[in-house]
Amino acid sequence: MIASLLIAAGTPAAKVGQHAAAAPSMFGAVLALLAVLALIVGLGWLLKRMPGSGFRPAEGMRVVASLNVGAKERVVVVEVNGEQLLLGVTAGGINTLHHLPEPLPTPAPARLPDLKNLPNLKNLPNFAQLLQQRLRKEP
């Protein structure tokens, strides 16, 4: 027993944390982040090219217009190979309501209104003035 204590006392003590891994550097963290982002983009690219994925629209079919008529009910105009169908979509199924003899007109592209040229807006106070009035403490 005494011999083992003497042998243990004669060996130099190991430093605490000698075998611990070094702290990760900023370069390693950025490299790991870029690897994760590349993995996400690569998997997304792969999913788009796999057959049966829902990301690609079906060829020859597109939704022309859609209107919600209830919580789970919609009326949808679908174009299939140049023919337009009016469909009723519910939680229970899809029903053909009408075959449209001629296609719906294409809607005009949405535009933002030109607020600078409206005559009624010229008389409105400035937003900064309104904010200052509201923030003032009145006795």
C-alpha positions in Angstrom: 0.0 0.0 0.0 2.8 2.4 0.9 4.6 1.4 -2.3 1.7 2.4 -4.4 1.4 5.7 -2.7 5.1 6.4 -3.3 4.8 5.5 -6.9 1.7 7.7 -7.3 3.4 10.5 -5.5 6.5 10.3 -7.8 4.5 10.7 -11.1 3.7 14.2 -12.2 0.1 15.1 -11.8 -2.0 15.6 -15.0 -3.2 19.1 -15.6 -6.9 19.6 -15.4 -8.5 20.1 -18.8 -5.5 18.7 -20.7 -7.6 16.4 -22.8 -10.6 18.7 -23.3 -11.3 19.9 -26.8 -10.4 23.5 -27.7 -13.1 26.0 -28.0 -14.5 26.3 -31.5 -13.2 29.2 -33.5 -15.3 31.7 -35.3 -14.1 30.3 -38.6 -15.4 26.9 -37.6 -18.8 28.2 -36.6 -19.2 30.1 -39.9 -18.1 27.0 -41.8 -20.6 24.8 -40.0 -23.4 27.4 -40.7 -22.6 27.5 -44.4 -22.5 23.7 -44.5 -26.0 23.5 -43.0 -27.4 26.2 -45.4 -25.8 24.3 -48.3 -27.5 21.1 -47.1 -30.9 22.8 -46.9 -30.6 24.3 -50.4 -29.4 21.0 -51.8 -32.2 19.1 -50.3 -34.7 21.6 -51.7 -33.2 21.4 -55.1 -33.4 17.6 -54.9 -37.0 17.6 -53.8 -38.1 19.9 -56.7 -36.6 17.4 -59.2 -38.1 14.2 -57.7 -41.1 12.9 -59.4 -44.4 13.2 -57.5 -43.3 16.2 -55.5 -46.0 18.9 -55.0 -43.7 21.8 -55.8 -44.0 21.6 -59.6 -47.3 22.6 -61.2 -49.0 20.0 -63.3 -48.5 20.6 -67.0 -51.6 21.5 -68.9 -53.5 22.5 -65.8 -53.7 25.7 -63.8 -56.0 27.5 -61.4 -57.4 30.6 -63.1 -59.5 32.1 -60.2 -60.6 31.1 -56.7 -63.2 32.4 -54.4 -63.9 31.4 -50.8 -67.6 31.0 -50.1 -67.4 29.5 -46.7 -65.0 28.2 -44.0 -64.0 25.2 -46.0 -65.8 25.8 -49.3 -64.4 27.4 -52.4 -65.4 28.0 -56.0 -62.5 27.5 -58.4 -62.0 28.0 -62.1 -59.5 25.6 -63.5 -58.1 25.5 -67.0 -57.3 22.0 -68.3 -55.9 21.9 -71.9 -57.5 25.1 -72.9 -61.0 24.3 -71.4 -62.1 26.1 -68.3 -64.2 24.3 -65.6 -66.0 25.9 -62.7 -65.5 23.6 -59.7 -67.0 23.5 -56.2 -64.4 22.4 -53.6 -65.6 21.3 -50.2 -64.2 19.3 -47.3 -66.2 16.3 -48.7 -65.1 16.5 -52.3 -64.9 18.3 -55.6 -67.9 18.8 -57.9 -68.0 20.2 -61.5 -70.5 23.1 -61.5 -70.2 24.3 -65.0 -68.2 24.0 -68.3 -67.3 27.6 -69.3 -67.9 28.1 -73.1 -65.3 30.8 -73.4 -62.3 31.6 -71.1 -62.5 34.2 -68.4 -60.9 37.5 -69.2 -57.4 37.9 -67.7 -57.5 40.4 -64.8 -55.4 43.6 -65.0 -52.2 43.5 -63.0 -52.6 44.9 -59.5 -51.2 48.4 -59.1 -50.6 50.5 -56.0 -52.6 53.8 -55.9 -50.8 57.0 -56.7 -51.3 58.8 -53.3 -49.3 61.9 -54.3 -51.9 63.1 -56.8 -55.1 62.5 -54.8 -56.7 65.9 -54.0 -58.0 65.0 -50.6 -54.7 63.9 -49.2 -53.1 67.3 -49.7 -55.1 68.8 -46.9 -54.1 66.2 -44.3 -51.6 67.1 -41.6 -48.1 65.6 -41.7 -47.7 62.3 -39.7 -44.8 63.8 -37.7 -47.1 66.7 -36.6 -49.8 64.3 -35.6 -47.4 62.2 -33.6 -46.0 65.3 -31.8 -49.5 66.4 -30.9 -50.3 63.0 -29.4 -47.1 62.7 -27.5 -47.4 66.1 -25.9 -48.5 66.0 -22.3 -51.5 68.2 -21.7 -52.3 69.4 -18.2 
